Amino acid sequence: MGRIVIYTNEIDYFLNELGILLFKKRYFSFFEDAEAYVNKLTYYIERYIGILPEKNAPVYFNRYGNNLKYITYRANKTTQWYIFYQQMENTFLVRHITNNHVAAQYLER
């Protein structure tokens, strides 16, 4: 049986809005580029969650669930994403996504 990746409703909303936000804040000149950026993030999650070595989430992130693990995704030289999830056998429930600009102080370096 293969891996199954599920997103909470909050994460679905976050990912749907992320491209719009990045475009509006002028991180990207074209909306299509912002969409591609989000698509790369979601592809990475679905391709590598459960394969890459994970870390246990610090207590600070317990507000998003118990026994969370996380993997990282380096999008570019300045931004690293943290994907927090719960695992039950081959099913991975993504509970929170943030980046180093917001949460680096709470994570190992």
LUMMIVEX-900127 format. One line per 5 residues: number of its first residue (from 1); for each residue x, y, z of N, C-alpha, C, CB. Coordinates in nm, 2 decimals. Each point is the difference from the previous one (the first is absolute). Glycine has a CB too. Layout:
<atoms>
NUM> X/Y/Z/X/Y/Z/X/Y/Z/X/Y/Z  ... .
</atoms>
This chain:
<atoms>
1> 0.08/-0.12/0.00/-0.08/0.12/0.00/0.09/0.12/0.00/-0.19/-0.12/0.12  0.16/0.22/-0.20/0.07/0.12/-0.01/-0.03/0.10/0.11/0.01/-0.03/-0.25  0.07/0.14/0.24/-0.02/0.11/0.10/-0.13/0.08/-0.04/0.25/0.01/0.05  -0.32/0.03/0.05/-0.12/0.09/-0.02/0.03/0.13/0.08/-0.16/-0.20/-0.03  0.15/0.31/-0.04/0.01/0.13/0.06/-0.13/0.07/0.00/0.24/0.01/-0.08 .
6> -0.28/0.03/0.20/-0.13/0.07/0.02/0.04/0.14/0.06/-0.13/-0.22/0.03  0.05/0.32/-0.07/0.02/0.14/0.05/-0.12/0.03/0.08/0.15/0.07/-0.20  -0.13/0.00/0.31/-0.12/0.05/0.08/-0.06/0.11/-0.09/0.10/-0.05/0.23  -0.23/0.08/-0.19/-0.06/0.11/-0.08/0.07/0.13/0.01/-0.22/-0.11/0.05  0.29/0.14/0.07/0.07/0.12/0.01/0.12/0.00/-0.09/-0.07/0.01/0.24 .
11> 0.14/-0.12/-0.26/0.11/-0.01/-0.09/-0.04/0.01/-0.14/0.12/-0.14/0.16  -0.23/0.08/-0.20/-0.06/0.02/-0.14/-0.02/0.14/-0.03/-0.11/-0.22/0.02  0.05/0.29/0.08/-0.03/0.15/-0.02/0.13/0.07/-0.01/-0.21/-0.02/0.13  0.31/-0.01/-0.04/0.13/0.07/0.00/0.07/-0.01/-0.13/0.02/-0.04/0.24  -0.02/-0.08/-0.30/0.07/-0.03/-0.12/-0.07/0.07/-0.12/0.08/-0.22/0.09 .
16> -0.22/0.22/-0.09/-0.07/0.07/-0.10/0.02/0.15/0.00/-0.17/-0.18/0.01  0.19/0.24/0.11/0.02/0.14/0.01/0.14/0.05/-0.01/-0.20/0.00/0.14  0.29/-0.10/-0.12/0.15/0.04/0.00/0.04/0.07/-0.13/0.04/-0.19/0.16  -0.08/0.13/-0.27/0.04/0.05/-0.13/-0.05/0.14/-0.02/0.01/-0.22/-0.09  -0.14/0.24/0.13/-0.06/0.14/-0.01/0.08/0.10/0.09/-0.23/-0.11/-0.05 .
21> 0.26/0.07/0.17/0.07/0.09/0.09/0.14/0.03/-0.05/-0.13/-0.10/0.19  0.20/0.00/-0.24/0.13/0.03/-0.05/0.00/0.09/-0.12/0.07/-0.22/0.09  -0.17/0.21/-0.17/-0.01/0.09/-0.12/-0.04/0.14/0.05/-0.07/-0.20/-0.14  -0.03/0.21/0.23/-0.04/0.13/0.04/0.11/0.08/0.07/-0.23/-0.09/0.03  0.31/0.01/0.05/0.11/0.07/0.07/0.13/0.02/-0.09/-0.09/-0.10/0.21 .
26> 0.07/0.07/-0.34/0.10/0.02/-0.10/0.13/-0.08/0.02/-0.09/0.22/-0.02  0.07/-0.34/0.08/0.12/-0.09/0.00/0.02/-0.06/-0.14/-0.04/-0.06/0.24  -0.07/0.06/-0.32/0.00/-0.05/-0.14/-0.07/0.10/-0.08/0.00/-0.24/0.07  0.06/0.26/-0.19/-0.06/0.10/-0.10/-0.12/-0.06/-0.07/0.23/0.10/-0.03  -0.24/-0.23/0.02/-0.11/-0.06/-0.08/-0.06/-0.10/0.10/0.12/0.03/-0.22 .
31> -0.26/-0.03/0.21/-0.07/-0.10/0.08/0.04/-0.14/-0.03/-0.19/0.17/0.01  0.21/-0.20/-0.13/0.04/-0.14/-0.04/0.12/-0.04/0.07/-0.11/0.04/-0.22  0.21/0.05/0.24/0.12/-0.04/0.07/-0.02/-0.03/0.15/0.12/0.15/-0.16  -0.22/-0.07/0.22/-0.03/-0.02/0.14/-0.07/-0.14/0.01/-0.03/0.25/0.04  -0.06/-0.28/-0.14/-0.07/-0.13/0.00/0.10/-0.11/-0.01/-0.20/0.10/-0.10 .
36> 0.30/-0.09/0.01/0.11/-0.10/-0.02/0.08/-0.02/0.13/0.01/0.06/-0.24  0.01/0.05/0.31/0.07/-0.01/0.13/-0.07/-0.09/0.10/0.10/0.23/-0.04  -0.23/-0.21/0.05/-0.09/-0.07/0.09/-0.01/-0.15/-0.05/-0.13/0.21/0.06  0.12/-0.23/-0.19/0.00/-0.13/-0.05/0.13/-0.08/0.03/-0.15/0.08/-0.19  0.26/-0.01/0.18/0.13/-0.07/0.04/0.00/-0.04/0.14/0.11/0.13/-0.17 .
41> -0.17/-0.05/0.26/0.00/-0.03/0.14/-0.09/-0.12/0.02/0.03/0.24/0.06  -0.15/-0.24/-0.11/-0.09/-0.11/0.02/0.06/-0.13/-0.07/-0.20/0.16/0.01  0.26/-0.15/-0.12/0.06/-0.12/-0.06/0.11/-0.05/0.09/-0.04/0.09/-0.23  0.12/-0.01/0.29/0.11/-0.04/0.09/-0.07/-0.07/0.12/0.15/0.19/-0.07  -0.25/-0.14/0.13/-0.07/-0.06/0.11/-0.04/-0.14/-0.04/-0.07/0.22/0.09 .
46> 0.00/-0.23/-0.20/-0.06/-0.13/-0.03/0.10/-0.10/-0.05/-0.20/0.12/-0.06  0.31/-0.07/0.01/0.11/-0.09/-0.05/0.09/-0.05/0.12/-0.01/0.12/-0.22  0.04/-0.03/0.31/0.10/-0.03/0.10/-0.04/-0.03/0.14/0.14/0.13/-0.14  -0.27/-0.09/0.18/-0.04/-0.03/0.13/0.00/-0.15/0.03/-0.15/0.21/0.00  0.20/-0.25/0.11/0.02/-0.14/0.03/0.12/-0.07/-0.06/-0.24/0.00/0.02 .
51> 0.31/0.08/-0.10/0.12/-0.06/-0.06/0.13/0.07/0.06/-0.13/-0.05/-0.22  0.12/0.19/0.22/0.11/0.07/0.06/0.01/-0.02/0.15/-0.02/0.17/-0.18  0.13/-0.16/0.24/0.01/-0.01/0.15/-0.08/0.12/0.06/0.23/-0.12/-0.02  -0.31/0.09/0.11/-0.08/0.10/0.07/0.06/0.03/0.13/-0.21/-0.08/-0.12  0.16/0.20/0.18/0.04/0.04/0.13/-0.13/0.01/0.08/0.21/0.12/-0.08 .
56> -0.19/-0.14/0.21/-0.12/0.02/0.09/-0.02/0.15/0.02/0.05/-0.22/0.12  -0.17/0.26/-0.13/-0.04/0.14/0.02/0.02/0.05/0.14/-0.16/-0.02/-0.19  0.22/0.14/0.21/0.01/0.05/0.14/-0.14/0.02/0.06/0.21/0.12/-0.07  -0.21/-0.11/0.20/-0.13/0.01/0.08/-0.08/0.12/-0.05/0.12/-0.10/0.20  -0.05/0.21/-0.24/-0.07/0.12/-0.05/-0.11/-0.04/-0.10/0.21/0.14/0.04 .
61> -0.19/-0.24/-0.12/-0.09/-0.03/-0.11/-0.11/-0.10/0.04/0.19/0.04/-0.16  -0.20/-0.07/0.29/-0.10/-0.09/0.04/-0.14/0.05/-0.02/0.16/-0.08/0.17  -0.17/0.21/-0.19/-0.13/0.06/-0.03/-0.06/-0.05/-0.13/0.07/0.21/0.13  0.01/-0.27/-0.21/-0.05/-0.05/-0.13/-0.03/-0.15/0.01/0.13/0.18/-0.12  -0.09/-0.24/0.23/-0.02/-0.15/0.01/0.10/-0.06/0.09/-0.11/0.00/-0.23 .
66> 0.08/-0.12/0.27/0.10/-0.07/0.09/0.09/-0.09/-0.09/-0.17/0.00/0.19  0.29/-0.02/-0.13/0.10/-0.09/-0.07/0.02/0.04/-0.14/-0.07/-0.18/0.15  0.09/0.31/-0.18/0.03/0.04/-0.13/0.14/-0.02/-0.04/-0.18/0.17/0.02  0.20/-0.20/-0.14/0.13/-0.01/-0.06/0.01/0.11/-0.11/0.02/-0.25/0.05  0.10/0.28/-0.10/0.00/0.09/-0.11/0.12/-0.03/-0.09/-0.10/0.18/0.14 .
71> 0.08/-0.14/-0.27/0.11/0.00/-0.10/0.02/0.15/-0.05/-0.05/-0.25/-0.06  0.16/0.27/0.00/0.02/0.13/-0.05/0.02/0.00/-0.15/0.11/0.06/0.21  -0.14/0.06/-0.27/0.01/0.02/-0.15/0.06/0.13/-0.02/-0.20/-0.14/-0.05  0.32/0.14/-0.01/0.07/0.13/-0.03/-0.05/0.04/-0.14/0.21/-0.06/0.14  -0.29/0.17/-0.14/-0.06/0.05/-0.12/0.10/0.09/-0.08/-0.22/0.00/0.11 .
76> 0.31/0.07/-0.04/0.10/0.08/-0.06/0.10/0.04/0.10/-0.16/0.09/-0.17  0.25/0.00/0.14/0.11/0.03/0.10/-0.05/0.07/0.12/0.15/0.03/-0.19  -0.27/0.03/0.19/-0.04/0.07/0.12/-0.12/-0.06/0.07/0.08/0.20/-0.11  -0.15/-0.30/0.05/-0.12/-0.05/0.06/0.01/-0.16/0.01/-0.13/0.19/-0.10  0.10/-0.23/0.22/-0.01/-0.14/0.03/-0.14/-0.03/0.06/0.26/-0.02/0.04 .
81> -0.33/-0.07/-0.09/-0.13/-0.04/0.05/0.01/-0.12/0.10/-0.10/0.09/-0.22  0.01/-0.09/0.32/-0.01/-0.10/0.09/-0.14/-0.06/-0.01/0.17/0.11/0.16  -0.17/-0.24/-0.18/-0.13/-0.07/-0.02/-0.02/-0.10/0.12/0.02/0.02/-0.25  -0.12/0.01/0.33/-0.03/-0.07/0.12/-0.11/-0.10/-0.02/0.08/0.19/0.14  -0.07/-0.31/-0.09/-0.10/-0.10/-0.03/0.00/-0.11/0.11/0.03/0.04/-0.25 .
86> -0.14/-0.11/0.25/-0.02/-0.12/0.08/0.00/-0.12/-0.09/-0.13/0.13/0.18  0.19/-0.24/-0.14/0.01/-0.12/-0.08/-0.07/-0.12/0.07/0.21/0.08/-0.10  -0.29/-0.15/0.03/-0.06/-0.12/0.04/0.02/-0.10/-0.11/-0.18/0.12/0.14  0.27/-0.21/-0.12/0.05/-0.10/-0.10/0.04/0.08/-0.12/-0.16/-0.18/0.09  0.10/0.15/-0.21/0.04/0.07/-0.12/-0.09/0.12/-0.04/0.08/-0.22/-0.08 .
91> -0.15/0.27/0.18/-0.08/0.12/-0.02/0.06/0.12/0.08/-0.21/-0.14/-0.03  0.22/0.25/-0.04/0.06/0.12/0.05/-0.10/0.11/-0.01/0.23/-0.07/-0.07  -0.26/0.13/0.19/-0.09/0.11/0.01/0.07/0.13/0.02/-0.18/-0.15/0.10  0.19/0.23/-0.20/0.07/0.13/0.01/-0.09/0.10/0.08/0.12/-0.04/-0.22  -0.06/0.08/0.34/-0.07/0.08/0.09/0.04/0.15/0.00/-0.02/-0.20/0.14 .
96> 0.14/0.23/-0.18/0.05/0.14/0.00/0.11/0.01/-0.10/-0.07/0.03/0.25  0.08/0.09/-0.31/0.11/0.03/-0.09/0.04/0.15/0.04/-0.08/-0.16/-0.19  0.21/0.18/0.20/0.05/0.13/0.03/0.14/0.01/-0.06/-0.14/0.02/0.21  0.20/0.10/-0.20/0.13/0.01/-0.05/0.10/0.07/0.10/-0.10/0.01/-0.23  0.22/0.00/0.19/0.10/0.05/0.09/-0.02/0.15/0.03/0.16/-0.16/-0.10 .
101> -0.23/0.23/0.02/-0.03/0.14/0.02/-0.09/0.02/0.12/0.04/0.05/-0.24  -0.12/-0.15/0.27/-0.10/0.00/0.10/0.04/-0.08/0.13/-0.17/0.03/-0.18  0.23/-0.14/0.16/0.02/-0.10/0.11/0.14/-0.04/0.02/-0.23/-0.07/-0.04  0.33/0.12/-0.02/0.13/-0.05/0.02/0.05/0.00/0.14/0.05/0.08/-0.23  -0.09/0.02/0.31/0.04/0.01/0.14/-0.04/-0.12/0.08/0.00/0.25/-0.02 .
106> -0.10/-0.33/-0.02/-0.06/-0.11/0.07/0.06/-0.13/-0.04/-0.21/0.13/0.03  0.30/-0.13/-0.13/0.05/-0.13/-0.05/0.15/-0.01/0.01/-0.19/0.00/-0.16  0.24/-0.12/0.15/0.14/-0.03/0.00/0.06/0.06/-0.12/-0.03/-0.21/0.13  0.16/0.25/-0.12/0.07/0.05/-0.11/0.11/-0.10/-0.04/-0.05/0.23/0.07 .
</atoms>
